[in-house]
């Protein structure tokens, strides 16, 4: 495209113009008839495709992280799944640290628990009688959900996990993550490096359930995207709302609403 525009500009210069008021530079910002560069970041089709691909990546990440949240809740109740081990309990015996791995993900974590929701309540053992935990998790590695492979994952969360004694996990707190991935649209691959901050608010798992049923997550995302020769960096905000009582789950990304299939980890633009 750029080669074509440059050739057109040279041809116009060679031929000349009888009207000095008409620009002979096809790339001139003052020329209202100048063609649009298809790789221009302001191109509406490019922006729409980037939004759809980013929503697809977020959906895959969200679906892939459900086991991570449930592992954190399980550890908070004093139960260690295969691949996880306690490495210390601190001076008080109530400040737990550990490491673990599942699939291609490696974990290091620390946490402590309280028996009541009241501020200043002293720490208690982290077991099935605890009311809530304060859980810090560092996570690295890679994982795949559907057609989306996510690599170079580097993540730190600082969650408060409530309602442990009820056998339910209700998660709130910050999350910081970076990852690399690729998405193909109409046979054209785009490579993404994402960094984002997220804020979890009352993300609820009912007893015995493997997916959340309530809650929200707010995201601020920086995307570095490469599609062929087109490179674009852009900022986005997104709001995930898990549907409850048969309501749909949605992701609103930069004002565009997507239906989120929680079970499949996929989205569709609404």
Secondary structure, DSSP 4 states (H G I P E B T S, - for coil): -HHHHHHHHHHHHHH--S-TTS---TT-TT-TTPPPPTT-TT-HHHHHHHHHHHHHHHHHHHHHTHHHHHHHHHHHTT---TTEEEEE-TTTS--EEEEEEETTEEEEEEEEEESSSSTTPPEE--STT-SEEEEEEEEEEEEEETTEEEEEEEEEEEEEEE-GGGT-EEEEEEEEEEEEEEEEETTEEEEEEEEEEEEEEEEEE-TT-SS--EEEEEEEEEEEEEETTEEEEEEEEEEEE---TTPPPEEEETTEEEEEETTTTEEEE-
